């Protein structure tokens, strides 16, 4: 599934907020692909451990997204090289900050540690 997200273009960075209720930070991956100028956020959201098959059979309604997710945020190609990327998960929302271009040369795909 594709989680809900917002992208804000500030003067010094782009900030991305992704709604990931129920996701654990260790199950979330953030990667920057320099050649494609894109940020990929992927992972898995699981049901609480107490929801076994027997309990799931008793579910009467629901629209909560669970399973594997992926969202790709395209960054402007004219940026060139990004300066810094930070990711932090708090209260079910992933915040990713992408610093605008600097001198650092990223020529490959880089994983970003989620704090």
Secondary structure, 3 states (H helix, E strand, C coil): CCCCEEEEECCCEEEEEEECCCCCHHHEEEEEECCCCEEEEEEEECCCCCCCHHHHHCCCCCCCCCEEEEEEEECCHHHCCCCCEEEEEECCEEEEEEECCCCCCCCCEEEECEC
